[in-house]
Amino acid sequence: MIIGYSLSCWIHPLRDCWCCKGHGVHRPTDDNGKPRRIARPCRWCRQTGKRIRIGRRVWNHFRAKRRAA
Ligand SMILES: [Zn+2]
């Protein structure tokens, strides 16, 4: 199970930002569900729309450790 998770993190290190749905900007919707004109940059992904998965960060951590040894 852990191996499967780390494998999927290795294959798909990036995932869409949960906050802006991968757009990089927030588009608030009004009461009718229509997107407003005002869009502000997403601070969670720094406007990239992608976020590195936690498993991938752990993966990078171990790789860096091995390189140092
Ligand atoms: Zn975002």
N, CA, C, O and the ligand as a Tripos MOL2 file, in Angstrom:
@<TRIPOS>MOLECULE
protein
  277   275    70     0     0
PROTEIN
NO_CHARGES

@<TRIPOS>ATOM
      1 N           0.8310   -1.2050    0.0000 N.3       1 MET1
      2 CA          0.0000    0.0000    0.0000 C.3       1 MET1
      3 C           0.8660    1.2560    0.0000 C.2       1 MET1
      4 O           0.6140    2.1930   -0.7570 O.2       1 MET1
      5 N           1.8780    1.2670    0.8450 N.am      2 ILE2
      6 CA          2.7890    2.4120    0.8670 C.3       2 ILE2
      7 C           3.5680    2.4820   -0.4440 C.2       2 ILE2
      8 O           3.8070    3.5600   -0.9870 O.2       2 ILE2
      9 N           3.9580    1.3040   -0.9410 N.am      3 ILE3
     10 CA          4.7050    1.2700   -2.1910 C.3       3 ILE3
     11 C           3.8460    1.8050   -3.3330 C.2       3 ILE3
     12 O           4.3210    2.5680   -4.1740 O.2       3 ILE3
     13 N           2.5930    1.4020   -3.3520 N.am      4 GLY4
     14 CA          1.6970    1.8740   -4.4010 C.3       4 GLY4
     15 C           1.5170    3.3790   -4.3480 C.2       4 GLY4
     16 O           1.4670    4.0480   -5.3800 O.2       4 GLY4
     17 N           1.4220    3.9010   -3.1440 N.am      5 TYR5
     18 CA          1.2310    5.3460   -2.9980 C.3       5 TYR5
     19 C           2.4780    6.0930   -3.4460 C.2       5 TYR5
     20 O           2.3850    7.0900   -4.1610 O.2       5 TYR5
     21 N           3.6370    5.6160   -3.0290 N.am      6 SER6
     22 CA          4.8660    6.3000   -3.4010 C.3       6 SER6
     23 C           5.1200    6.1820   -4.8950 C.2       6 SER6
     24 O           5.6910    7.0810   -5.5130 O.2       6 SER6
     25 N           4.6910    5.0700   -5.4670 N.am      7 LEU7
     26 CA          4.8260    4.9080   -6.9140 C.3       7 LEU7
     27 C           3.9550    5.9220   -7.6470 C.2       7 LEU7
     28 O           4.4060    6.5620   -8.5960 O.2       7 LEU7
     29 N           2.7220    6.0650   -7.2110 N.am      8 SER8
     30 CA          1.8290    7.0100   -7.8720 C.3       8 SER8
     31 C           2.3290    8.4350   -7.6860 C.2       8 SER8
     32 O           2.1380    9.2820   -8.5600 O.2       8 SER8
     33 N           2.9590    8.6990   -6.5690 N.am      9 CYS9
     34 CA          3.5380   10.0210   -6.3500 C.3       9 CYS9
     35 C           4.7340   10.2410   -7.2610 C.2       9 CYS9
     36 O           5.0340   11.3650   -7.6650 O.2       9 CYS9
     37 N           5.4030    9.1500   -7.5720 N.am     10 TRP10
     38 CA          6.5730    9.2590   -8.4390 C.3      10 TRP10
     39 C           6.1410    9.5110   -9.8850 C.2      10 TRP10
     40 O           6.7700   10.2770  -10.6160 O.2      10 TRP10
     41 N           5.0700    8.8570  -10.2720 N.am     11 ILE11
     42 CA          4.5800    9.0050  -11.6360 C.3      11 ILE11
     43 C           3.8350   10.3200  -11.8040 C.2      11 ILE11
     44 O           3.9650   10.9990  -12.8220 O.2      11 ILE11
     45 N           3.0590   10.6660  -10.7960 N.am     12 HIS12
     46 CA          2.2880   11.9130  -10.8630 C.3      12 HIS12
     47 C           2.6780   12.8080   -9.6860 C.2      12 HIS12
     48 O           1.9340   12.9090   -8.7110 O.2      12 HIS12
     49 N           3.8330   13.4530   -9.7730 N.am     13 PRO13
     50 CA          4.2930   14.2580   -8.6380 C.3      13 PRO13
     51 C           3.4480   15.5070   -8.4200 C.2      13 PRO13
     52 O           3.3820   16.0340   -7.3090 O.2      13 PRO13
     53 N           2.8090   15.9730   -9.4760 N.am     14 LEU14
     54 CA          2.0270   17.1870   -9.3480 C.3      14 LEU14
     55 C           0.5470   16.8770   -9.4460 C.2      14 LEU14
     56 O           0.1310   15.9950  -10.1980 O.2      14 LEU14
     57 N          -0.2200   17.5890   -8.7010 N.am     15 ARG15
     58 CA         -1.6650   17.4600   -8.8180 C.3      15 ARG15
     59 C          -2.2750   18.8470   -8.8810 C.2      15 ARG15
     60 O          -1.6470   19.8300   -8.4880 O.2      15 ARG15
     61 N          -3.4880   18.9210   -9.3710 N.am     16 ASP16
     62 CA         -4.1380   20.2160   -9.4600 C.3      16 ASP16
     63 C          -4.3330   20.8050   -8.0700 C.2      16 ASP16
     64 O          -4.6510   20.0980   -7.1130 O.2      16 ASP16
     65 N          -4.1400   22.0790   -7.9870 N.am     17 CYS17
     66 CA         -4.3220   22.7620   -6.7140 C.3      17 CYS17
     67 C          -5.7680   22.6090   -6.2610 C.2      17 CYS17
     68 O          -6.6990   22.8370   -7.0330 O.2      17 CYS17
     69 N          -5.9420   22.2240   -5.0090 N.am     18 TRP18
     70 CA         -7.2980   22.0090   -4.5010 C.3      18 TRP18
     71 C          -8.0280   23.3210   -4.3200 C.2      18 TRP18
     72 O          -9.2570   23.3680   -4.2710 O.2      18 TRP18
     73 N          -7.2520   24.3860   -4.2220 N.am     19 CYS19
     74 CA         -7.8550   25.6720   -3.8980 C.3      19 CYS19
     75 C          -8.4060   26.3690   -5.1370 C.2      19 CYS19
     76 O          -9.5010   26.9300   -5.1040 O.2      19 CYS19
     77 N          -7.6460   26.3320   -6.2310 N.am     20 CYS20
     78 CA         -8.0640   27.0460   -7.4430 C.3      20 CYS20
     79 C          -8.3990   26.0780   -8.5580 C.2      20 CYS20
     80 O          -8.6540   26.4980   -9.6870 O.2      20 CYS20
     81 N          -8.4020   24.7840   -8.2600 N.am     21 LYS21
     82 CA         -8.7580   23.7450   -9.2320 C.3      21 LYS21
     83 C          -7.8140   23.7370  -10.4320 C.2      21 LYS21
     84 O          -8.2090   23.3650  -11.5370 O.2      21 LYS21
     85 N          -6.5740   24.1480  -10.2110 N.am     22 GLY22
     86 CA         -5.5780   24.0790  -11.2760 C.3      22 GLY22
     87 C          -5.5680   25.2870  -12.1880 C.2      22 GLY22
     88 O          -4.8690   25.2780  -13.2000 O.2      22 GLY22
     89 N          -6.3290   26.3390  -11.8610 N.am     23 HIS23
     90 CA         -6.3650   27.5160  -12.7220 C.3      23 HIS23
     91 C          -5.2890   28.5340  -12.3420 C.2      23 HIS23
     92 O          -4.8800   29.3550  -13.1630 O.2      23 HIS23
     93 N          -4.8460   28.4710  -11.1130 N.am     24 GLY24
     94 CA         -3.8340   29.4140  -10.6590 C.3      24 GLY24
     95 C          -4.4340   30.7100  -10.1380 C.2      24 GLY24
     96 O          -3.7460   31.5080   -9.5010 O.2      24 GLY24
     97 N          -5.6950   30.9150  -10.4050 N.am     25 VAL25
     98 CA         -6.3680   32.1160   -9.9110 C.3      25 VAL25
     99 C          -7.7160   31.7120   -9.3320 C.2      25 VAL25
    100 O          -8.3060   30.7020   -9.7170 O.2      25 VAL25
    101 N          -8.1730   32.5080   -8.4230 N.am     26 HIS26
    102 CA         -9.4940   32.2840   -7.8570 C.3      26 HIS26
    103 C         -10.5210   33.0790   -8.6560 C.2      26 HIS26
    104 O         -10.3340   34.2620   -8.9380 O.2      26 HIS26
    105 N         -11.5840   32.4140   -9.0050 N.am     27 ARG27
    106 CA        -12.6750   33.1150   -9.6770 C.3      27 ARG27
    107 C         -13.9350   32.9230   -8.8510 C.2      27 ARG27
    108 O         -14.6680   31.9500   -9.0280 O.2      27 ARG27
    109 N         -14.1720   33.8370   -7.9710 N.am     28 PRO28
    110 CA        -15.3550   33.7010   -7.1310 C.3      28 PRO28
    111 C         -16.6180   33.7570   -7.9770 C.2      28 PRO28
    112 O         -16.6920   34.4990   -8.9560 O.2      28 PRO28
    113 N         -17.5870   32.9820   -7.5950 N.am     29 THR29
    114 CA        -18.8510   32.9840   -8.3230 C.3      29 THR29
    115 C         -19.8950   33.7710   -7.5470 C.2      29 THR29
    116 O         -19.8730   33.8160   -6.3170 O.2      29 THR29
    117 N         -20.7890   34.3760   -8.2700 N.am     30 ASP30
    118 CA        -21.8490   35.1200   -7.5960 C.3      30 ASP30
    119 C         -22.9970   34.1790   -7.2250 C.2      30 ASP30
    120 O         -22.8720   32.9600   -7.3410 O.2      30 ASP30
    121 N         -24.0730   34.7340   -6.7970 N.am     31 ASP31
    122 CA        -25.1780   33.9070   -6.3020 C.3      31 ASP31
    123 C         -25.7830   33.0420   -7.3990 C.2      31 ASP31
    124 O         -26.3770   32.0030   -7.1110 O.2      31 ASP31
    125 N         -25.6410   33.4580   -8.6460 N.am     32 ASN32
    126 CA        -26.2040   32.6910   -9.7480 C.3      32 ASN32
    127 C         -25.2400   31.6330  -10.2650 C.2      32 ASN32
    128 O         -25.5640   30.8940  -11.1950 O.2      32 ASN32
    129 N         -24.0530   31.5570   -9.6630 N.am     33 GLY33
    130 CA        -23.0820   30.5740  -10.1070 C.3      33 GLY33
    131 C         -22.2440   31.0450  -11.2790 C.2      33 GLY33
    132 O         -21.4720   30.2750  -11.8500 O.2      33 GLY33
    133 N         -22.3960   32.3090  -11.6360 N.am     34 LYS34
    134 CA        -21.5930   32.8260  -12.7440 C.3      34 LYS34
    135 C         -20.2770   33.3770  -12.2020 C.2      34 LYS34
    136 O         -20.2520   34.0120  -11.1480 O.2      34 LYS34
    137 N         -19.1950   33.1340  -12.9200 N.am     35 PRO35
    138 CA        -17.9020   33.6520  -12.4490 C.3      35 PRO35
    139 C         -17.8610   35.1680  -12.5290 C.2      35 PRO35
    140 O         -18.3100   35.7830  -13.4970 O.2      35 PRO35
    141 N         -17.3080   35.7430  -11.4780 N.am     36 ARG36
    142 CA        -17.1550   37.1950  -11.4660 C.3      36 ARG36
    143 C         -15.9280   37.5890  -12.2620 C.2      36 ARG36
    144 O         -15.0620   36.7680  -12.5640 O.2      36 ARG36
    145 N         -15.8830   38.8530  -12.5890 N.am     37 ARG37
    146 CA        -14.7480   39.3380  -13.3760 C.3      37 ARG37
    147 C         -13.4830   39.3660  -12.5310 C.2      37 ARG37
    148 O         -12.3770   39.1560  -13.0280 O.2      37 ARG37
    149 N         -13.6710   39.6290  -11.2530 N.am     38 ILE38
    150 CA        -12.4880   39.7800  -10.4080 C.3      38 ILE38
    151 C         -11.8670   38.4100  -10.1450 C.2      38 ILE38
    152 O         -12.5310   37.4990   -9.6500 O.2      38 ILE38
    153 N         -10.6100   38.2810  -10.4770 N.am     39 ALA39
    154 CA         -9.8840   37.0540  -10.1790 C.3      39 ALA39
    155 C          -8.6210   37.4370   -9.4290 C.2      39 ALA39
    156 O          -7.9160   38.3770   -9.7950 O.2      39 ALA39
    157 N          -8.3570   36.6940   -8.3810 N.am     40 ARG40
    158 CA         -7.1350   36.9960   -7.6500 C.3      40 ARG40
    159 C          -6.2130   35.7850   -7.6620 C.2      40 ARG40
    160 O          -6.6710   34.6430   -7.6590 O.2      40 ARG40
    161 N          -4.9130   36.0450   -7.6740 N.am     41 PRO41
    162 CA         -3.9660   34.9360   -7.7520 C.3      41 PRO41
    163 C          -4.0640   34.0080   -6.5600 C.2      41 PRO41
    164 O          -4.3210   34.4380   -5.4350 O.2      41 PRO41
    165 N          -3.8590   32.7410   -6.8210 N.am     42 CYS42
    166 CA         -3.9210   31.7560   -5.7600 C.3      42 CYS42
    167 C          -2.6060   31.7620   -5.0000 C.2      42 CYS42
    168 O          -1.5280   31.6820   -5.5890 O.2      42 CYS42
    169 N          -2.7150   31.8560   -3.6890 N.am     43 ARG43
    170 CA         -1.4710   31.9240   -2.9140 C.3      43 ARG43
    171 C          -0.9780   30.5330   -2.5350 C.2      43 ARG43
    172 O           0.1660   30.3750   -2.1080 O.2      43 ARG43
    173 N          -1.8300   29.5290   -2.6860 N.am     44 TRP44
    174 CA         -1.4250   28.1870   -2.3020 C.3      44 TRP44
    175 C          -0.4690   27.5880   -3.3120 C.2      44 TRP44
    176 O           0.4860   26.9020   -2.9470 O.2      44 TRP44
    177 N          -0.7270   27.8470   -4.5740 N.am     45 CYS45
    178 CA          0.1210   27.2500   -5.6170 C.3      45 CYS45
    179 C           0.9530   28.3170   -6.3100 C.2      45 CYS45
    180 O           1.6720   28.0170   -7.2630 O.2      45 CYS45
    181 N           0.8650   29.5500   -5.8490 N.am     46 ARG46
    182 CA          1.5980   30.6610   -6.4530 C.3      46 ARG46
    183 C           1.2930   30.7790   -7.9390 C.2      46 ARG46
    184 O           2.1860   30.9830   -8.7620 O.2      46 ARG46
    185 N           0.0540   30.6500   -8.2510 N.am     47 GLN47
    186 CA         -0.4670   30.8460   -9.6040 C.3      47 GLN47
    187 C          -0.0230   29.7840  -10.5890 C.2      47 GLN47
    188 O          -0.2440   29.9380  -11.7900 O.2      47 GLN47
    189 N           0.5870   28.7250  -10.1260 N.am     48 THR48
    190 CA          0.9830   27.6710  -11.0490 C.3      48 THR48
    191 C          -0.1810   26.7240  -11.3180 C.2      48 THR48
    192 O          -0.2270   26.0780  -12.3660 O.2      48 THR48
    193 N          -1.1060   26.6380  -10.3950 N.am     49 GLY49
    194 CA         -2.2350   25.7240  -10.5550 C.3      49 GLY49
    195 C          -1.8900   24.2960  -10.1880 C.2      49 GLY49
    196 O          -2.7560   23.4220  -10.1930 O.2      49 GLY49
    197 N          -0.6260   24.0550   -9.8680 N.am     50 LYS50
    198 CA         -0.1710   22.7070   -9.5190 C.3      50 LYS50
    199 C           0.4660   22.7270   -8.1420 C.2      50 LYS50
    200 O           1.0620   23.7160   -7.7160 O.2      50 LYS50
    201 N           0.3220   21.6210   -7.4790 N.am     51 ARG51
    202 CA          0.9760   21.5040   -6.1830 C.3      51 ARG51
    203 C           1.6830   20.1630   -6.1160 C.2      51 ARG51
    204 O           1.1810   19.1480   -6.6010 O.2      51 ARG51
    205 N           2.8460   20.1800   -5.5110 N.am     52 ILE52
    206 CA          3.6040   18.9480   -5.3500 C.3      52 ILE52
    207 C           2.9630   18.1290   -4.2450 C.2      52 ILE52
    208 O           2.6670   18.6430   -3.1670 O.2      52 ILE52
    209 N           2.7550   16.8680   -4.5180 N.am     53 ARG53
    210 CA          2.1150   16.0110   -3.5290 C.3      53 ARG53
    211 C           3.0550   15.7500   -2.3660 C.2      53 ARG53
    212 O           4.2770   15.7800   -2.5050 O.2      53 ARG53
    213 N           2.4530   15.4960   -1.2250 N.am     54 ILE54
    214 CA          3.2500   15.2830   -0.0180 C.3      54 ILE54
    215 C           4.1770   14.0860   -0.2080 C.2      54 ILE54
    216 O           5.3410   14.1170    0.1930 O.2      54 ILE54
    217 N           3.6460   13.0360   -0.8230 N.am     55 GLY55
    218 CA          4.4520   11.8460   -1.0400 C.3      55 GLY55
    219 C           5.6750   12.1330   -1.8770 C.2      55 GLY55
    220 O           6.7310   11.5350   -1.6730 O.2      55 GLY55
    221 N           5.5330   13.0500   -2.8210 N.am     56 ARG56
    222 CA          6.6520   13.3930   -3.6850 C.3      56 ARG56
    223 C           7.7130   14.1640   -2.9010 C.2      56 ARG56
    224 O           8.9100   14.0140   -3.1460 O.2      56 ARG56
    225 N           7.2700   14.9710   -1.9780 N.am     57 ARG57
    226 CA          8.2250   15.7230   -1.1790 C.3      57 ARG57
    227 C           9.0250   14.7800   -0.2890 C.2      57 ARG57
    228 O          10.2260   14.9610   -0.0900 O.2      57 ARG57
    229 N           8.3510   13.7850    0.2350 N.am     58 VAL58
    230 CA          9.0550   12.7840    1.0300 C.3      58 VAL58
    231 C          10.0600   12.0560    0.1530 C.2      58 VAL58
    232 O          11.1910   11.7880    0.5590 O.2      58 VAL58
    233 N           9.6230   11.7460   -1.0540 N.am     59 TRP59
    234 CA         10.4740   11.0620   -2.0300 C.3      59 TRP59
    235 C          11.7340   11.8880   -2.2940 C.2      59 TRP59
    236 O          12.8470   11.3620   -2.2800 O.2      59 TRP59
    237 N          11.5450   13.1860   -2.5350 N.am     60 ASN60
    238 CA         12.6760   14.0620   -2.8060 C.3      60 ASN60
    239 C          13.6010   14.1350   -1.5980 C.2      60 ASN60
    240 O          14.8230   14.2100   -1.7320 O.2      60 ASN60
    241 N          13.0000   14.1100   -0.4330 N.am     61 HIS61
    242 CA         13.7760   14.1910    0.7860 C.3      61 HIS61
    243 C          14.7280   12.9980    0.8940 C.2      61 HIS61
    244 O          15.9030   13.1530    1.2300 O.2      61 HIS61
    245 N          14.2010   11.8090    0.6040 N.am     62 PHE62
    246 CA         15.0280   10.6190    0.7080 C.3      62 PHE62
    247 C          16.0990   10.5840   -0.3710 C.2      62 PHE62
    248 O          17.2140   10.1140   -0.1420 O.2      62 PHE62
    249 N          15.7500   11.0840   -1.5420 N.am     63 ARG63
    250 CA         16.7320   11.1050   -2.6250 C.3      63 ARG63
    251 C          17.8860   12.0360   -2.2810 C.2      63 ARG63
    252 O          19.0520   11.7070   -2.5010 O.2      63 ARG63
    253 N          17.5470   13.2010   -1.7400 N.am     64 ALA64
    254 CA         18.5770   14.1620   -1.3700 C.3      64 ALA64
    255 C          19.4640   13.5860   -0.2740 C.2      64 ALA64
    256 O          20.6700   13.8290   -0.2450 O.2      64 ALA64
    257 N          18.8640   12.8340    0.6090 N.am     65 LYS65
    258 CA         19.6130   12.2420    1.7100 C.3      65 LYS65
    259 C          20.6090   11.2110    1.1700 C.2      65 LYS65
    260 O          21.7550   11.1260    1.6100 O.2      65 LYS65
    261 N          20.1240   10.4310    0.1990 N.am     66 ARG66
    262 CA         20.9880    9.3820   -0.3420 C.3      66 ARG66
    263 C          22.1560   10.0060   -1.0960 C.2      66 ARG66
    264 O          23.2790    9.5020   -1.0540 O.2      66 ARG66
    265 N          21.8740   11.1130   -1.7870 N.am     67 ARG67
    266 CA         22.9290   11.7640   -2.5500 C.3      67 ARG67
    267 C          24.0100   12.3100   -1.6340 C.2      67 ARG67
    268 O          25.1930   12.3000   -1.9750 O.2      67 ARG67
    269 N          23.5970   12.7820   -0.4790 N.am     68 ALA68
    270 CA         24.5400   13.3810    0.4560 C.3      68 ALA68
    271 C          25.4310   12.3080    1.0860 C.2      68 ALA68
    272 O          26.5870   12.5700    1.4190 O.2      68 ALA68
    273 N          24.8900   11.1110    1.2450 N.am     69 ALA69
    274 CA         25.6320   10.0470    1.9120 C.3      69 ALA69
    275 C          26.7700    9.5170    1.0290 C.2      69 ALA69
    276 O          27.5000    8.6140    1.4370 O.2      69 ALA69
    277 ZN         -4.0820   27.2480   -6.4610 Zn       70 ZN70
@<TRIPOS>BOND
     1     1     2 1
     2     2     3 1
     3     3     4 2
     4     3     5 am
     5     5     6 1
     6     6     7 1
     7     7     8 2
     8     7     9 am
     9     9    10 1
    10    10    11 1
    11    11    12 2
    12    11    13 am
    13    13    14 1
    14    14    15 1
    15    15    16 2
    16    15    17 am
    17    17    18 1
    18    18    19 1
    19    19    20 2
    20    19    21 am
    21    21    22 1
    22    22    23 1
    23    23    24 2
    24    23    25 am
    25    25    26 1
    26    26    27 1
    27    27    28 2
    28    27    29 am
    29    29    30 1
    30    30    31 1
    31    31    32 2
    32    31    33 am
    33    33    34 1
    34    34    35 1
    35    35    36 2
    36    35    37 am
    37    37    38 1
    38    38    39 1
    39    39    40 2
    40    39    41 am
    41    41    42 1
    42    42    43 1
    43    43    44 2
    44    43    45 am
    45    45    46 1
    46    46    47 1
    47    47    48 2
    48    47    49 am
    49    49    50 1
    50    50    51 1
    51    51    52 2
    52    51    53 am
    53    53    54 1
    54    54    55 1
    55    55    56 2
    56    55    57 am
    57    57    58 1
    58    58    59 1
    59    59    60 2
    60    59    61 am
    61    61    62 1
    62    62    63 1
    63    63    64 2
    64    63    65 am
    65    65    66 1
    66    66    67 1
    67    67    68 2
    68    67    69 am
    69    69    70 1
    70    70    71 1
    71    71    72 2
    72    71    73 am
    73    73    74 1
    74    74    75 1
    75    75    76 2
    76    75    77 am
    77    77    78 1
    78    78    79 1
    79    79    80 2
    80    79    81 am
    81    81    82 1
    82    82    83 1
    83    83    84 2
    84    83    85 am
    85    85    86 1
    86    86    87 1
    87    87    88 2
    88    87    89 am
    89    89    90 1
    90    90    91 1
    91    91    92 2
    92    91    93 am
    93    93    94 1
    94    94    95 1
    95    95    96 2
    96    95    97 am
    97    97    98 1
    98    98    99 1
    99    99   100 2
   100    99   101 am
   101   101   102 1
   102   102   103 1
   103   103   104 2
   104   103   105 am
   105   105   106 1
   106   106   107 1
   107   107   108 2
   108   107   109 am
   109   109   110 1
   110   110   111 1
   111   111   112 2
   112   111   113 am
   113   113   114 1
   114   114   115 1
   115   115   116 2
   116   115   117 am
   117   117   118 1
   118   118   119 1
   119   119   120 2
   120   119   121 am
   121   121   122 1
   122   122   123 1
   123   123   124 2
   124   123   125 am
   125   125   126 1
   126   126   127 1
   127   127   128 2
   128   127   129 am
   129   129   130 1
   130   130   131 1
   131   131   132 2
   132   131   133 am
   133   133   134 1
   134   134   135 1
   135   135   136 2
   136   135   137 am
   137   137   138 1
   138   138   139 1
   139   139   140 2
   140   139   141 am
   141   141   142 1
   142   142   143 1
   143   143   144 2
   144   143   145 am
   145   145   146 1
   146   146   147 1
   147   147   148 2
   148   147   149 am
   149   149   150 1
   150   150   151 1
   151   151   152 2
   152   151   153 am
   153   153   154 1
   154   154   155 1
   155   155   156 2
   156   155   157 am
   157   157   158 1
   158   158   159 1
   159   159   160 2
   160   159   161 am
   161   161   162 1
   162   162   163 1
   163   163   164 2
   164   163   165 am
   165   165   166 1
   166   166   167 1
   167   167   168 2
   168   167   169 am
   169   169   170 1
   170   170   171 1
   171   171   172 2
   172   171   173 am
   173   173   174 1
   174   174   175 1
   175   175   176 2
   176   175   177 am
   177   177   178 1
   178   178   179 1
   179   179   180 2
   180   179   181 am
   181   181   182 1
   182   182   183 1
   183   183   184 2
   184   183   185 am
   185   185   186 1
   186   186   187 1
   187   187   188 2
   188   187   189 am
   189   189   190 1
   190   190   191 1
   191   191   192 2
   192   191   193 am
   193   193   194 1
   194   194   195 1
   195   195   196 2
   196   195   197 am
   197   197   198 1
   198   198   199 1
   199   199   200 2
   200   199   201 am
   201   201   202 1
   202   202   203 1
   203   203   204 2
   204   203   205 am
   205   205   206 1
   206   206   207 1
   207   207   208 2
   208   207   209 am
   209   209   210 1
   210   210   211 1
   211   211   212 2
   212   211   213 am
   213   213   214 1
   214   214   215 1
   215   215   216 2
   216   215   217 am
   217   217   218 1
   218   218   219 1
   219   219   220 2
   220   219   221 am
   221   221   222 1
   222   222   223 1
   223   223   224 2
   224   223   225 am
   225   225   226 1
   226   226   227 1
   227   227   228 2
   228   227   229 am
   229   229   230 1
   230   230   231 1
   231   231   232 2
   232   231   233 am
   233   233   234 1
   234   234   235 1
   235   235   236 2
   236   235   237 am
   237   237   238 1
   238   238   239 1
   239   239   240 2
   240   239   241 am
   241   241   242 1
   242   242   243 1
   243   243   244 2
   244   243   245 am
   245   245   246 1
   246   246   247 1
   247   247   248 2
   248   247   249 am
   249   249   250 1
   250   250   251 1
   251   251   252 2
   252   251   253 am
   253   253   254 1
   254   254   255 1
   255   255   256 2
   256   255   257 am
   257   257   258 1
   258   258   259 1
   259   259   260 2
   260   259   261 am
   261   261   262 1
   262   262   263 1
   263   263   264 2
   264   263   265 am
   265   265   266 1
   266   266   267 1
   267   267   268 2
   268   267   269 am
   269   269   270 1
   270   270   271 1
   271   271   272 2
   272   271   273 am
   273   273   274 1
   274   274   275 1
   275   275   276 2
@<TRIPOS>SUBSTRUCTURE
     1 MET1         2 RESIDUE 1 A MET
     2 ILE2         6 RESIDUE 1 A ILE
     3 ILE3        10 RESIDUE 1 A ILE
     4 GLY4        14 RESIDUE 1 A GLY
     5 TYR5        18 RESIDUE 1 A TYR
     6 SER6        22 RESIDUE 1 A SER
     7 LEU7        26 RESIDUE 1 A LEU
     8 SER8        30 RESIDUE 1 A SER
     9 CYS9        34 RESIDUE 1 A CYS
    10 TRP10       38 RESIDUE 1 A TRP
    11 ILE11       42 RESIDUE 1 A ILE
    12 HIS12       46 RESIDUE 1 A HIS
    13 PRO13       50 RESIDUE 1 A PRO
    14 LEU14       54 RESIDUE 1 A LEU
    15 ARG15       58 RESIDUE 1 A ARG
    16 ASP16       62 RESIDUE 1 A ASP
    17 CYS17       66 RESIDUE 1 A CYS
    18 TRP18       70 RESIDUE 1 A TRP
    19 CYS19       74 RESIDUE 1 A CYS
    20 CYS20       78 RESIDUE 1 A CYS
    21 LYS21       82 RESIDUE 1 A LYS
    22 GLY22       86 RESIDUE 1 A GLY
    23 HIS23       90 RESIDUE 1 A HIS
    24 GLY24       94 RESIDUE 1 A GLY
    25 VAL25       98 RESIDUE 1 A VAL
    26 HIS26      102 RESIDUE 1 A HIS
    27 ARG27      106 RESIDUE 1 A ARG
    28 PRO28      110 RESIDUE 1 A PRO
    29 THR29      114 RESIDUE 1 A THR
    30 ASP30      118 RESIDUE 1 A ASP
    31 ASP31      122 RESIDUE 1 A ASP
    32 ASN32      126 RESIDUE 1 A ASN
    33 GLY33      130 RESIDUE 1 A GLY
    34 LYS34      134 RESIDUE 1 A LYS
    35 PRO35      138 RESIDUE 1 A PRO
    36 ARG36      142 RESIDUE 1 A ARG
    37 ARG37      146 RESIDUE 1 A ARG
    38 ILE38      150 RESIDUE 1 A ILE
    39 ALA39      154 RESIDUE 1 A ALA
    40 ARG40      158 RESIDUE 1 A ARG
    41 PRO41      162 RESIDUE 1 A PRO
    42 CYS42      166 RESIDUE 1 A CYS
    43 ARG43      170 RESIDUE 1 A ARG
    44 TRP44      174 RESIDUE 1 A TRP
    45 CYS45      178 RESIDUE 1 A CYS
    46 ARG46      182 RESIDUE 1 A ARG
    47 GLN47      186 RESIDUE 1 A GLN
    48 THR48      190 RESIDUE 1 A THR
    49 GLY49      194 RESIDUE 1 A GLY
    50 LYS50      198 RESIDUE 1 A LYS
    51 ARG51      202 RESIDUE 1 A ARG
    52 ILE52      206 RESIDUE 1 A ILE
    53 ARG53      210 RESIDUE 1 A ARG
    54 ILE54      214 RESIDUE 1 A ILE
    55 GLY55      218 RESIDUE 1 A GLY
    56 ARG56      222 RESIDUE 1 A ARG
    57 ARG57      226 RESIDUE 1 A ARG
    58 VAL58      230 RESIDUE 1 A VAL
    59 TRP59      234 RESIDUE 1 A TRP
    60 ASN60      238 RESIDUE 1 A ASN
    61 HIS61      242 RESIDUE 1 A HIS
    62 PHE62      246 RESIDUE 1 A PHE
    63 ARG63      250 RESIDUE 1 A ARG
    64 ALA64      254 RESIDUE 1 A ALA
    65 LYS65      258 RESIDUE 1 A LYS
    66 ARG66      262 RESIDUE 1 A ARG
    67 ARG67      266 RESIDUE 1 A ARG
    68 ALA68      270 RESIDUE 1 A ALA
    69 ALA69      274 RESIDUE 1 A ALA
    70 ZN70       277 GROUP 0 **** ****
